[in-house]
Amino acid sequence: MKNVTQQLVRHFTTLNNLNNKEIYRLIEKALQYKNGKNCNKLSERYAINCFFEDSTRTHKSFEMAERKLGMQVMDFQPATSSIQKGESLYDTVMTLQSIGVNLIVIRHNQEDFYKELIGSPNLSSSIINAGDGTNQHPSQSLLDLMTIYEEFGAFKNLKIAVAGDLSHSRVAKSNVQILNRLGAEIYYTGPKEWMESSFENYGTYENMDELVGKVDVMMLLRVQHERHNGEKNGFSKKEYLKQYGLTFEREQMMKEKSIIMHPAPVNRGVEIASELVESRRSRIFTQMENGVYARMAIIDSILN
């Protein structure tokens, strides 16, 4: 039991390891940072962000969070690292730890990459999962929870739609598990062939036109062309928006206080009409802002 507790304190790999009280505590801490809480200065701590997949929001959000907390942030470029010479991820992490890095944020295309790392008795640095394959994206999930909580003050009985490329979305997999546990009602929409059977454990599928008028949160997902590996999706951009996306006409059917979310990057004119990205309902850029504070809360919690 002691080892499990130490892992929860020292690392952040999935929200599933946290109970509801701990999740609410992280949300409250993030909101405190957003409302001007003084940062716990970590000027003697060193961080490095190892992103083996392309990223703008998550990568730079973590860097901003680290700098706001006063950390020393080191540069890492996978293309010029010893990974290119055949070095394993484990040995790369142990090298970074050996030179004095306290926090290692990793995005990797391998699902559960972190299990070997945090299972090692030799690891003393803290690991944060910034996305593992199509499996989990816990820091994105936390900022999404923060954004919903900031808007509605609760999760219980909220109706939340998750729409789009479900099978390839680590964001969807992280979010539906936690939101269901916190009492929200989950619905899915989009191409049925993009919905894995495991999603049925947390919600139900409905047609977009039937769903759009009854949900409090419309959480859209990017169509991840790079993960389809050349599959013929059968949709042009215009056709996808018409059949499965959030058009202006569908937005007009939404409830008065319902909001639009999207983890970004956004394919304008595909999963959402371009004019809705910055509409009054949209919280897309609020999510990005909240991402810094959510990640500050994560880092603060595991390093302090």
Secondary structure, 3 states (H helix, E strand, C coil): CHHHHHHHHHCECCHHHCCHHHHHHHHHHHHHHHCCCCCCCCCCCEEEEEECCCCCHHHHHHHHHHHHCCCEEECCCHHHCHHHHCCCHHHHHHHHHHCCCCEEEEEECCCCCHHHHHCCCCCCCEEEEEEECCCECHHHHHHHHHHHHHHHCCCCCCEEEEECCHHHCHHHHHHHHHHHHCCCEEEEECCHHHCCHHHHHCEEECCHHHHCCCCCEEEECCCCHHHCCCCCCCCCHHHHHHHHCECHHHHCCCCCCCEEECCCCCCECCCECHHHCCCCCECHHHHHHHHHHHHHHHHHHHHC
